[in-house]
Amino acid sequence: MPAMFTTYREESMKHRCSLFAAFVAAGLTLAPIVSAQTKWDLPAGYPAGNPHTQNLTQFAADVAKASGNKLTITVHPNGALFKAPEIKRAVQTGQAQIGEVLMSLLENENPLFGADAVPFVATGFDASWKLWQAQRPVVEKVLAGQGIKLLYAVAWPPQGIYTKKPLNTVADMKGLKWRAYNPATTRIAQQVGAQPLTIQAAELSQALSTGVVDSFMSSGATGVDSKVWESLTHFATADAWLPKNMVIVNQKEFDKLDSATQEAIVTAAKAAEERGWKRMRDYTSESLTTLRNNKITVYEPSPALKAELSKLGDTMLSEWLAKAGADGQAIITSFRK
């Protein structure tokens, strides 16, 4: 009996050891797979249906495919993870690995970010792309000094003015409750006697419906996103400027990736930039059609209003150059060659 018990105990011990060894072996086998998978969060400030956000989603899918799912990027639209003004800081501090930021939103931090929001410097997609080629190396240098890598940028459609009545002259803008989203739109309000209130895209619909604002300057795309026809009636196609969204990544997080995954990101970013600019060109007319179909009166500003707005642009360019210094002048000089 004792011999039988000893044999049983030995066999039981051997069985347990075998199971433990198998478990350890399985754990060692799985460990490299788990550690090789990286997940990033990408906060964005605009709705899921916005072309910028759709482009981000495609970018994320392209990265996942090219990296063999070693890197997966989750897009968080409409300010769900971080509000628009918080996204750049979140990426810089590593709270989010990657993010999309409206570049001109950062002008108070550094005037060079606001080159694309100076009125009537670059008023169409061709001019806006040329301005971006002049601005990009300067912006890359600024971001690199903050531990951030610039991946790509895409322009919005041209900016116009939404109101409850047609505008004939700048005097008609006096007293308007004006939604501002960056320093440039705030400065315009100051010059025309409107009341600027800083409201980001995710809160715009509510601000319009509650009467907090009754006018704003933005693109046809933003008008569609916010269903502007529920509150306002007119859109003047001023074509003042084409602001850009840029996609940025924390440099340290990027450096953690293997070279193949880094290359997958860079390649996908290049494709996203090309795709995004083309899509926004097409979406310009699409968004205006949507506005018209929803009873918004889309009209071209009168020559008098255009001339007055152009003077505002001249003033703002002078002000911007004074703040932006030699680098700012270099951007404008390169753009105008």
C-alpha positions in Angstrom: 0.0 0.0 0.0 2.7 2.6 0.9 4.5 1.7 -2.4 1.4 2.2 -4.4 0.8 5.6 -2.7 4.4 6.6 -3.4 4.0 5.7 -7.1 0.7 7.6 -7.4 2.2 10.6 -5.7 5.2 10.6 -8.0 3.1 10.3 -11.1 0.9 13.1 -9.8 4.0 15.3 -9.3 5.3 14.5 -12.8 1.9 15.4 -14.3 1.8 18.7 -12.5 5.3 19.5 -13.6 4.4 18.6 -17.1 1.4 21.0 -17.0 3.5 23.7 -15.5 6.2 23.3 -18.1 3.6 23.4 -20.8 2.1 26.5 -19.3 5.4 28.3 -19.1 6.3 27.2 -22.6 3.0 28.6 -23.8 3.5 31.8 -21.9 7.0 32.2 -23.4 5.7 31.6 -26.8 2.9 34.1 -26.5 4.9 36.9 -24.9 6.6 38.2 -28.0 3.3 38.3 -29.9 1.6 40.3 -27.1 4.5 42.7 -26.8 4.7 43.2 -30.6 1.1 44.5 -30.7 0.8 48.3 -30.1 -2.4 50.2 -29.7 -2.6 54.0 -30.2 -5.4 56.4 -29.5 -6.1 59.2 -32.1 -8.3 62.0 -30.7 -10.0 64.2 -33.3 -12.2 67.3 -33.0 -14.8 66.6 -35.8 -17.7 64.3 -36.3 -17.3 60.7 -37.6 -19.0 61.6 -40.9 -16.7 64.6 -41.6 -14.3 64.0 -44.5 -11.3 64.7 -42.3 -12.4 62.1 -39.8 -13.2 59.6 -42.6 -9.7 60.1 -43.9 -8.3 59.4 -40.4 -10.2 56.2 -40.3 -8.8 55.1 -43.6 -5.3 56.1 -42.5 -5.7 53.9 -39.4 -6.9 51.0 -41.5 -3.9 51.4 -43.9 -1.4 51.4 -41.0 -3.0 48.3 -39.5 -2.9 46.5 -42.8 0.7 47.5 -43.7 2.0 46.7 -40.2 0.3 43.3 -40.1 -1.8 44.6 -37.2 1.4 45.2 -35.1 0.0 48.8 -34.7 -3.7 49.5 -34.4 -5.0 53.1 -34.2 -8.4 53.9 -32.7 -9.9 57.2 -33.9 -11.9 59.1 -31.3 -14.0 61.7 -33.2 -15.9 64.8 -32.2 -13.8 65.7 -29.2 -14.8 62.5 -27.4 -11.4 61.7 -25.9 -9.9 65.2 -25.7 -11.5 68.5 -26.7 -10.0 70.2 -29.8 -7.9 72.7 -27.9 -6.5 69.9 -25.7 -5.3 67.5 -28.4 -1.9 68.9 -29.3 -1.0 69.1 -25.6 -2.2 65.5 -25.1 0.1 64.3 -27.9 3.0 66.3 -26.7 2.7 64.9 -23.1 2.0 61.3 -24.3 -1.6 61.2 -23.0 -2.4 60.3 -26.6 0.1 58.9 -29.0 -1.3 60.6 -32.1 -3.9 63.2 -32.8 -5.5 65.6 -35.4 -5.2 69.3 -34.7 -6.5 72.4 -36.4 -3.2 74.1 -37.0 -4.4 77.7 -36.7 -5.9 76.9 -33.3 -2.3 77.0 -32.0 -1.5 80.5 -33.3 -1.4 82.0 -29.8 1.2 79.4 -28.9 3.3 80.3 -32.0 2.2 82.6 -34.8 3.8 80.3 -37.4 0.9 77.9 -36.9 -1.4 80.6 -38.2 0.0 81.3 -41.6 -3.0 79.5 -43.3 -5.6 81.7 -41.5 -4.4 85.1 -42.6 -7.4 86.3 -44.8 -6.9 86.4 -48.6 -3.3 85.3 -48.7 -4.2 81.9 -50.1 -7.8 81.6 -51.2 -8.0 78.4 -53.3 -6.8 74.9 -53.1 -3.8 75.4 -55.5 -2.7 78.5 -53.5 -3.3 76.7 -50.2 -1.2 73.8 -51.3 1.6 76.1 -52.3 1.4 77.9 -49.0 1.6 74.5 -47.2 4.8 73.7 -49.0 6.3 76.9 -47.7 4.9 76.5 -44.2 5.6 72.8 -43.7 9.4 72.8 -43.0 8.9 75.7 -40.5 6.1 73.9 -38.7 8.0 70.6 -38.7 11.0 72.4 -37.0 8.8 74.0 -34.3 7.0 70.7 -33.6 10.3 68.7 -33.5 11.5 71.0 -30.8 8.5 70.0 -28.7 9.0 66.2 -29.2 6.3 65.9 -31.9 6.6 64.5 -35.4 4.3 66.0 -38.1 2.8 63.3 -40.4 0.5 65.2 -42.8 -2.0 68.1 -43.2 -5.2 68.5 -45.2 -7.0 71.8 -45.9 -10.6 72.6 -45.3 -12.8 74.1 -48.0 -12.6 77.9 -48.3 -14.1 79.9 -45.4 -17.2 81.9 -45.9 -19.6 83.8 -43.5 -22.9 82.4 -42.1 -25.6 84.8 -40.9 -29.3 85.2 -40.5 -29.4 87.9 -43.3 -27.4 88.8 -46.3 -24.3 91.0 -45.8 -23.8 94.0 -48.1 -21.0 95.7 -46.2 -18.7 95.1 -43.2 -21.0 97.5 -41.3 -23.7 94.8 -41.4 -21.5 92.6 -39.2 -21.5 95.0 -36.3 -23.1 93.6 -33.2 -23.3 90.0 -34.4 -22.8 87.3 -31.9 -19.8 85.7 -33.7 -18.5 82.2 -33.1 -14.7 82.3 -33.1 -12.6 79.1 -33.4 -9.0 80.5 -33.7 -7.2 83.8 -33.2 -7.9 84.9 -36.8 -11.7 84.6 -36.4 -11.5 86.5 -33.1 -9.5 89.3 -34.7 -12.0 89.6 -37.6 -14.8 90.0 -35.0 -12.8 92.7 -33.2 -12.3 94.6 -36.5 -15.9 94.6 -37.6 -17.5 95.2 -34.2 -18.9 91.7 -33.7 -18.9 89.9 -30.3 -16.5 87.0 -30.5 -17.2 83.8 -28.5 -14.8 80.9 -28.7 -16.7 77.8 -29.6 -15.2 74.6 -31.1 -16.9 72.5 -33.7 -18.2 69.9 -31.3 -20.2 72.5 -29.5 -21.3 74.6 -32.5 -24.7 73.1 -33.1 -25.8 73.7 -29.5 -24.5 77.2 -29.5 -26.5 78.0 -32.6 -29.7 76.4 -31.5 -29.6 78.2 -28.1 -28.8 81.5 -29.7 -25.4 81.9 -28.0 -24.1 82.8 -31.5 -25.9 84.0 -34.6 -23.0 84.1 -37.1 -19.6 82.6 -37.8 -16.9 82.2 -40.4 -16.1 78.7 -41.6 -16.4 76.3 -44.5 -19.4 74.6 -46.2 -18.2 71.4 -44.5 -18.7 72.8 -41.0 -22.1 74.1 -42.0 -23.1 70.6 -43.0 -21.6 69.1 -39.8 -23.5 71.5 -37.6 -26.8 71.4 -39.6 -26.5 75.2 -39.8 -29.9 75.4 -41.7 -31.7 74.7 -38.4 -30.6 78.2 -37.1 -29.2 80.4 -39.9 -30.2 81.2 -43.5 -27.3 82.7 -45.5 -23.8 81.8 -46.5 -21.5 84.3 -48.2 -18.7 82.5 -50.2 -15.9 84.9 -49.1 -13.2 82.3 -49.8 -11.1 84.0 -47.2 -8.7 81.2 -46.4 -8.3 77.4 -46.2 -7.3 76.3 -42.7 -5.6 73.0 -42.3 -5.9 70.1 -39.9 -2.5 68.4 -39.2 -1.9 64.9 -37.9 0.9 64.7 -35.3 2.5 61.9 -33.3 4.5 61.8 -30.1 8.1 61.4 -31.3 9.1 59.0 -28.4 6.1 56.8 -29.2 7.0 56.8 -32.8 10.6 55.9 -32.0 9.5 52.8 -30.0 8.2 51.2 -33.2 10.3 49.0 -35.4 11.5 50.4 -38.7 8.9 48.5 -40.8 6.0 49.9 -38.7 7.5 53.4 -38.8 7.6 53.1 -42.6 4.0 51.9 -42.7 2.9 55.1 -40.8 4.9 57.4 -43.1 3.6 55.7 -46.2 0.0 55.8 -45.0 0.4 59.5 -44.0 1.6 60.4 -47.5 -1.4 58.6 -49.0 -3.8 60.2 -46.5 -2.5 63.7 -47.4 -2.9 63.2 -51.1 -6.4 61.6 -50.7 -7.5 64.2 -48.2 -6.7 67.2 -50.4 -8.5 65.6 -53.3 -11.5 64.8 -51.2 -11.8 68.3 -49.8 -11.6 69.8 -53.3 -14.6 67.6 -54.3 -16.4 68.1 -51.0 -16.4 71.9 -51.4 -19.1 71.8 -54.1 -20.8 68.9 -52.4 -21.2 70.8 -49.2 -22.5 73.9 -50.9 -25.1 71.8 -52.7 -26.1 70.3 -49.3 -26.5 73.8 -47.9 -28.7 74.9 -50.9 -30.8 71.8 -50.7 -31.5 72.7 -47.1 -32.7 76.2 -48.0 -29.5 78.1 -47.2 -29.0 81.0 -49.5 -25.5 80.7 -50.8 -24.3 83.9 -52.4 -21.1 85.6 -53.6 -20.2 88.8 -51.5 -20.8 92.1 -53.2 -17.7 93.9 -54.6 -18.0 96.4 -51.8 -18.0 93.7 -49.1 -15.1 91.9 -50.9 -13.0 95.1 -51.0 -13.7 95.8 -47.3 -12.8 92.2 -46.3 -9.6 92.4 -48.4 -8.6 95.5 -46.4 -9.1 93.5 -43.2 -6.9 90.9 -44.7 -4.1 93.4 -45.4 -4.2 94.6 -41.8 -4.1 91.1 -40.4 -1.2 90.1 -42.7 0.8 93.0 -41.4 -0.1 92.1 -37.8 0.8 88.5 -38.4 4.2 89.3 -40.0 5.0 91.5 -37.0 4.4 88.5 -34.7 5.8 85.8 -36.8 9.2 87.5 -37.5 11.8 86.3 -39.9 10.3 82.8 -40.2 6.9 84.2 -41.0 8.3 86.5 -43.7 10.2 83.5 -45.2 6.9 81.6 -45.5 5.2 84.4 -47.3 8.2 85.2 -49.5 8.5 81.5 -50.5 4.8 81.3 -51.2 4.8 84.3 -53.4 7.7 83.3 -55.6 
